[in-house]
Amino acid sequence: MSTLAEAIEAIRRIRPRRVVVFTGAGVSAESGIPTFRGAGGLWRDFRAEDLATPDAFARDPLLVWQWYEWRRTLIRDAQPNAAHRAVARLPDAVVVTQNVDGLHARGGARDVIELHGSIVRVRCVRCGREREAFEAFESLPPHCECGALLRPGVVWFGEMLPPYALERAAEEIRNADLLLVIGTSGVVQPAAGLVALHRRLSIEINPEASALSSACTLAIPATAAEATPAIVDAILEGRDA
């Protein structure tokens, strides 16, 4: 493990211009959104892996939507935390996120690649029409104007990531001067494999060691809200010098 001071010193040495921020559920934990694999990750004794699948939706769309509407309520009530706001202070940073909560954009980030889609969008299972749907639905499961079921606009377990999002994320990470890896377990593929594409300075922020800790140059044992603001300060300081 590394210290925050070591990370700040490394940033001051290289003065990075191209910064990519790669985030997972941990970056939103301090906004009150439980992670899939944390202590609050169970809902009515169901695991996320049992509900976020095409088979689960085909079998019981009401149950799946009840879970998603519970999550959507948490997200509507949540606010971007200090980590989201700090990342947004990097005007030209690219944010690559595995999260579906939209808090990076609400926190002010300008360029966000949502690898797993967004929970505040919905898509028709028949006509494919997609639209924003931030507010609660009048009834569940919701339906499209064409009469077919709507599904959450997210990537479920067993589905492919959007090729355009994955390709752009890979390119941005490969070419970055600095890669910040914040709050991800590093166990969900293929997103987790993106970190291995980076060959320059990489800094992980995570209160516990993850599957990505050894792949990063430095690993800071801290929460996202604790460490990210100071890291961003160091990046901006180098640009002002």
C-alpha positions in Angstrom: 0.0 0.0 0.0 1.1 3.6 -0.6 0.4 6.9 1.1 -1.5 9.9 -0.2 1.7 11.9 0.1 3.5 9.5 -2.2 0.8 9.8 -4.8 0.8 13.5 -4.7 4.6 13.6 -5.1 4.3 11.3 -8.1 1.7 13.5 -9.7 3.9 16.6 -9.1 6.8 14.9 -10.8 5.0 14.0 -14.1 2.5 16.9 -14.2 -0.1 14.8 -16.2 -2.2 16.4 -18.9 -4.2 13.5 -20.1 -6.1 12.1 -17.1 -8.6 9.2 -17.1 -10.7 8.4 -14.1 -11.9 4.8 -13.9 -14.6 4.3 -11.3 -16.6 1.6 -9.7 -19.4 1.3 -7.1 -17.0 2.5 -4.3 -17.0 6.1 -5.6 -20.7 6.3 -4.9 -20.8 4.5 -1.6 -20.4 7.8 0.3 -23.5 9.1 -1.5 -25.5 6.3 0.3 -25.7 3.9 -2.7 -24.9 0.3 -1.6 -22.5 -1.7 -3.6 -23.5 -5.0 -5.1 -20.9 -6.9 -3.0 -20.9 -4.9 0.1 -22.9 -5.4 3.3 -25.9 -3.6 1.8 -25.8 -5.5 -1.4 -28.7 -7.9 -0.7 -32.3 -7.0 -1.4 -35.1 -9.3 -0.1 -32.4 -12.0 0.1 -31.7 -11.8 -3.6 -28.2 -11.2 -4.9 -27.7 -8.7 -7.7 -26.3 -11.4 -9.9 -29.7 -13.2 -9.6 -31.8 -10.2 -10.7 -29.7 -8.3 -13.2 -30.0 -10.8 -16.0 -32.1 -11.3 -19.1 -33.3 -14.6 -17.8 -34.5 -13.1 -14.5 -36.4 -10.4 -16.5 -38.0 -12.9 -18.8 -39.0 -15.0 -15.8 -40.4 -12.3 -13.5 -40.2 -8.7 -14.9 -42.2 -7.3 -11.9 -39.7 -8.6 -9.4 -36.8 -7.2 -11.4 -38.4 -3.9 -11.8 -39.3 -3.7 -8.0 -35.6 -4.1 -7.3 -34.6 -1.5 -9.9 -37.2 1.0 -8.7 -35.8 0.5 -5.1 -32.3 1.3 -6.5 -33.7 4.2 -8.6 -35.3 5.7 -5.5 -31.9 5.6 -3.7 -30.2 7.2 -6.7 -32.9 10.0 -7.0 -32.4 10.8 -3.3 -28.6 10.7 -3.5 -26.3 13.6 -4.1 -22.8 13.6 -5.7 -20.2 13.3 -3.0 -16.7 15.0 -2.6 -15.1 12.5 -5.0 -17.6 13.1 -7.8 -17.3 16.9 -7.3 -13.5 16.7 -7.3 -13.3 14.7 -10.5 -15.6 17.3 -12.1 -12.9 19.9 -11.4 -10.7 18.3 -14.1 -12.3 20.0 -17.1 -10.6 17.7 -19.7 -10.6 14.4 -17.8 -12.3 11.4 -19.3 -14.4 9.5 -16.7 -14.8 5.8 -17.5 -17.4 4.4 -15.1 -18.9 1.0 -14.4 -21.7 2.7 -12.4 -25.2 3.3 -13.7 -26.2 5.9 -11.2 -25.4 9.0 -13.3 -23.8 10.8 -10.3 -20.6 11.7 -12.2 -22.7 13.7 -14.7 -24.9 15.2 -11.9 -21.6 16.2 -10.1 -20.5 18.2 -13.2 -18.2 15.8 -15.1 -18.2 16.7 -18.8 -17.0 13.5 -20.5 -18.4 10.3 -19.0 -18.2 6.9 -20.7 -20.9 4.7 -19.0 -19.7 1.2 -19.7 -22.7 -0.4 -18.1 -25.4 2.0 -19.3 -27.6 4.1 -17.0 -30.4 3.2 -14.6 -32.2 6.4 -15.4 -32.8 5.4 -19.0 -35.2 2.7 -20.3 -35.4 0.7 -23.5 -38.3 -1.1 -25.1 -37.8 -4.8 -25.5 -39.7 -4.7 -28.8 -39.1 -1.5 -30.7 -35.7 -0.7 -29.1 -36.7 2.9 -28.4 -34.6 4.4 -25.6 -35.4 7.4 -23.4 -34.6 9.1 -20.1 -36.8 8.1 -17.2 -35.6 9.7 -14.0 -38.9 9.9 -12.1 -40.7 7.0 -10.6 -43.2 5.1 -12.7 -46.9 5.1 -12.0 -47.0 1.3 -12.1 -44.6 -1.6 -12.5 -43.5 -3.1 -14.7 -43.5 -0.1 -17.0 -44.5 -0.4 -20.7 -43.6 1.4 -23.9 -46.1 3.4 -25.9 -46.1 0.4 -28.3 -47.4 -1.8 -25.5 -44.3 -3.9 -24.9 -42.3 -4.0 -21.7 -39.6 -1.5 -20.9 -36.3 -2.7 -19.4 -33.7 -0.7 -17.6 -31.1 0.9 -19.9 -28.3 -1.0 -18.3 -26.0 -3.9 -19.3 -27.0 -7.0 -17.5 -24.8 -10.0 -16.5 -24.3 -12.1 -19.6 -24.8 -9.2 -22.0 -22.1 -7.5 -24.1 -20.8 -4.0 -23.2 -21.6 -1.4 -25.9 -18.7 -1.7 -28.4 -18.3 2.0 -28.9 -18.1 2.6 -25.2 -15.6 -0.2 -24.6 -13.4 0.8 -27.6 -13.3 4.5 -26.6 -12.5 3.6 -23.0 -9.7 1.4 -24.1 -8.2 4.1 -26.3 -8.4 6.8 -23.6 -6.9 4.6 -20.9 -4.1 3.4 -23.2 -3.1 7.0 -24.0 -3.5 8.6 -20.6 -0.6 10.1 -18.7 -2.4 9.3 -15.4 -5.0 6.7 -14.6 -7.0 7.1 -11.4 -8.8 3.9 -10.4 -11.4 4.7 -7.8 -13.6 2.4 -5.8 -13.7 -0.7 -8.1 -13.4 -4.3 -7.0 -11.7 -5.2 -10.3 -13.5 -8.5 -10.7 -16.1 -7.6 -13.4 -14.8 -8.3 -16.9 -14.2 -7.0 -19.4 -14.2 -3.6 -17.8 -11.6 -4.6 -15.2 -9.2 -5.7 -17.9 -9.0 -2.1 -19.2 -6.6 -1.1 -16.4 -3.9 -3.5 -17.8 -3.8 -1.4 -21.0 -2.3 1.5 -19.1 1.5 1.7 -19.0 2.2 5.0 -17.2 1.3 6.3 -13.7 -1.7 4.7 -12.2 -3.1 5.4 -8.7 -5.8 3.3 -7.0 -8.0 4.7 -4.3 -9.8 2.0 -2.4 -10.2 1.4 1.4 -9.3 -2.2 0.9 -7.0 -4.0 -1.5 -8.7 -5.0 -4.7 -8.0 -7.3 -7.7 -6.4 -4.2 -9.3 -4.2 -3.0 -6.5 -1.1 -4.9 -7.7 -1.6 -3.7 -11.3 -1.5 0.0 -10.2 1.7 2.0 -9.6 0.4 3.2 -6.2 -2.6 2.0 -4.1 -4.0 4.4 -1.5 -6.0 2.7 1.3 -8.7 5.4 1.6 -12.3 6.1 0.6 -13.0 8.0 -2.6 -14.3 11.1 -0.8 -11.2 11.2 1.5 -8.5 10.9 -1.1 -9.8 12.1 -4.4 -10.0 15.9 -3.7 -6.3 16.0 -2.7 -5.3 14.1 -5.8 -7.2 16.4 -8.0 -5.6 19.4 -6.2 -2.2 18.0 -7.1 -3.1 17.6 -10.7 -4.4 21.1 -11.0 -1.5 22.5 -9.1 0.9 21.1 -11.8 -1.1 22.9 -14.5 -1.0 26.2 -12.8 2.8 26.1 -12.3 
